[in-house]
Amino acid sequence: MRTTIVASIAVLALLVAGCSSSDPTASDEYQALEQELAAVDQQLVETEQDLVRAEAEVAAITVERDALVQATVPGDRYDNAARIQNEINAILDDPEAFGTEDEIADLLATHATPGALMDDDVFGAVNYRTGFYNTLYGMADAQIDVYDNWLCDDGAQGGVLWQWHGTNNAGNPFELAGISLVTYDEDGLISYELVTYPYPDAYVRETFMGSGN
């Protein structure tokens, strides 16, 4: 009987040993695969992080792009500046229809900011209203014919091609062509106008104040 028990214990020991040695998680191959899986998981985590960063970069670039497009699309300033150009042209086309000399000058000044300047490269810079009054009535009986207007895409700047003509202070007829380069504020009001001529300064002065042309 004792011999049978001993033999049974020996067989059980062999079975236990056999089971222990057949555990797949203990093998080198299993451990190697575990390490590979861990490496792949880490790569996935890093890939997801890269994806999140990439999405954030794309979103930021999209915002910047849209802002750039918006900045170049005509908006309120462009529309207001274009309207002001048309209204000034209408006044200059038929000034008498808008009242007295002072009323016309006042009306023209409503299209400019309070501190706007008309800067004539021959006669100097004055307040916008004063500049228009002098141009039409101050030292001449004159009018301005507008031949063309233009505006940049955002309405910040524009230009006018015109002819200034009439009778000067000396009673002589005169006629001068010129260009105005105009700056508009955010609301489309004129804030600065540079008046320039394709002639020597002395010729402009003599034409407007002396013998005419």
C-alpha positions in Angstrom: 0.0 0.0 0.0 2.8 2.4 0.9 4.5 1.7 -2.4 1.3 2.6 -4.2 0.9 5.9 -2.4 4.5 6.9 -3.1 4.1 6.0 -6.8 0.9 8.1 -6.9 2.7 11.1 -5.3 5.5 10.8 -7.8 3.1 10.8 -10.7 1.2 13.8 -9.3 4.5 15.6 -9.0 5.4 14.9 -12.6 1.9 16.1 -13.7 2.3 19.4 -11.7 5.8 19.9 -13.1 4.5 19.2 -16.6 1.7 21.7 -16.2 4.0 24.4 -14.9 6.4 24.0 -17.8 3.5 24.3 -20.3 2.3 27.8 -19.1 2.5 29.9 -22.4 2.9 33.2 -20.6 6.2 32.1 -19.2 7.8 31.5 -22.6 10.3 33.8 -24.2 8.2 34.0 -27.3 5.2 35.1 -25.3 7.2 37.8 -23.5 8.6 39.0 -26.9 5.1 39.3 -28.3 4.0 41.2 -25.2 6.8 43.7 -25.7 5.9 44.1 -29.4 2.2 44.8 -28.4 3.4 47.4 -25.9 5.5 49.1 -28.5 2.6 49.1 -31.0 0.3 50.6 -28.3 2.9 53.3 -27.6 3.1 54.1 -31.3 -0.7 54.4 -31.5 -0.7 56.8 -28.5 1.9 58.9 -30.2 0.1 58.8 -33.5 -3.1 60.0 -31.8 -1.2 62.8 -30.2 0.3 63.8 -33.5 -3.2 63.7 -35.1 -4.5 66.0 -32.4 -1.6 68.5 -32.9 -2.1 68.3 -36.7 -5.8 69.0 -36.3 -5.1 72.0 -34.1 -2.6 73.3 -36.7 -5.1 72.9 -39.5 -7.7 74.8 -37.5 -5.3 77.6 -36.8 -4.2 77.9 -40.4 -7.9 77.8 -41.5 -8.7 80.7 -39.2 -5.8 82.7 -40.5 -6.7 82.0 -44.1 -10.3 83.0 -43.5 -9.3 86.2 -41.8 -7.1 87.0 -44.8 -9.9 86.4 -47.2 -12.3 88.5 -45.1 -9.8 91.3 -45.1 -9.8 91.5 -48.9 -13.5 91.2 -49.4 -15.3 94.5 -49.9 -17.3 95.4 -46.9 -19.0 98.4 -45.3 -16.1 100.7 -45.8 -15.9 99.9 -49.5 -19.7 100.4 -49.9 -19.6 103.6 -48.0 -16.6 105.0 -49.9 -18.2 104.1 -53.2 -21.4 105.8 -52.2 -19.5 108.9 -51.1 -17.7 109.1 -54.4 -21.0 109.0 -56.2 -22.6 111.6 -54.0 -19.6 114.0 -54.4 -19.7 113.5 -58.2 -23.4 114.4 -58.2 -22.7 117.6 -56.3 -19.9 118.6 -58.6 -21.9 117.8 -61.7 -24.6 120.3 -60.8 -23.5 122.4 -57.7 -26.3 125.0 -58.0 -28.9 122.3 -57.5 -27.6 121.9 -53.9 -27.9 125.4 -52.6 -25.6 128.4 -52.0 -21.9 128.4 -52.1 -21.6 127.9 -48.3 -24.3 125.2 -48.4 -22.5 123.3 -51.1 -19.2 123.5 -49.2 -20.9 122.3 -46.0 -22.5 119.4 -47.9 -19.2 118.3 -49.4 -17.7 118.5 -45.9 -20.2 116.0 -44.6 -18.5 113.3 -46.6 -15.2 113.8 -44.7 -14.1 113.4 -41.1 -14.0 116.6 -39.1 -10.2 116.7 -39.2 -9.8 115.8 -42.9 -7.3 117.7 -45.0 -7.2 118.6 -48.7 -3.5 118.7 -49.4 -2.8 120.5 -52.7 0.8 119.9 -53.7 1.0 123.4 -55.1 -1.2 125.5 -52.8 -0.7 123.5 -49.5 -3.0 121.7 -47.0 -6.1 123.1 -45.5 -9.3 121.8 -43.9 -11.4 119.7 -46.3 -14.3 122.1 -46.4 -12.0 125.1 -46.9 -10.1 123.3 -49.7 -13.3 122.7 -51.7 -14.6 126.2 -51.1 -11.4 127.8 -52.3 -11.3 125.4 -55.3 -14.8 126.4 -56.4 -15.4 129.9 -55.2 -12.5 131.3 -53.1 -10.3 132.7 -55.8 -12.2 131.7 -59.0 -15.6 131.0 -60.5 -14.8 127.4 -61.3 -16.2 123.9 -61.5 -14.7 120.3 -61.5 -15.6 117.7 -64.1 -14.9 114.2 -62.8 -13.8 111.7 -65.5 -13.1 108.6 -63.4 -13.0 107.2 -59.9 -11.5 104.1 -58.5 -11.2 102.3 -55.1 -8.9 99.6 -53.8 -10.5 96.3 -52.8 -11.0 97.1 -49.1 -12.1 100.7 -49.7 -9.2 102.2 -47.7 -7.9 104.3 -50.6 -9.1 105.6 -54.0 -8.5 108.1 -56.6 -10.2 110.7 -58.8 -9.3 111.9 -62.3 -10.7 115.4 -62.9 -10.5 118.6 -64.9 -10.7 121.9 -63.0 -11.8 124.9 -65.2 -13.5 128.3 -65.1 -12.5 131.9 -64.7 -9.6 132.7 -62.3 -9.2 135.6 -59.8 -7.6 137.8 -62.5 -10.6 137.2 -64.8 -8.9 134.9 -67.2 -10.1 131.5 -68.3 -8.2 128.5 -67.0 -8.2 124.8 -67.3 -6.2 122.2 -65.4 -6.3 118.4 -65.3 -5.3 116.5 -62.1 -5.6 113.5 -59.9 -6.7 113.3 -56.3 -5.5 110.4 -54.1 -8.0 109.8 -51.3 -7.8 108.0 -48.0 -11.0 106.7 -46.3 -11.5 105.9 -42.7 -13.1 102.7 -41.4 -16.6 104.2 -41.9 -15.8 105.2 -45.5 -15.5 108.9 -44.8 -12.7 110.9 -46.4 -9.8 111.5 -44.0 -7.2 112.8 -46.4 -7.1 114.0 -50.1 -3.8 114.7 -52.0 -4.4 116.9 -55.0 -1.6 116.7 -57.7 -1.0 118.0 -61.2 1.0 116.8 -64.2 2.5 120.3 -64.6 5.3 122.4 -62.9 4.1 124.2 -59.8 4.8 127.7 -61.4 2.6 126.8 -64.3 -0.3 125.8 -62.0 0.0 129.0 -60.0 0.1 131.3 -63.1 -2.8 129.4 -64.7 -5.0 129.7 -61.6 -4.0 133.1 -60.3 -2.7 135.0 -63.3 -2.8 134.9 -67.1 -4.8 131.6 -67.3 -4.2 129.2 -70.2 
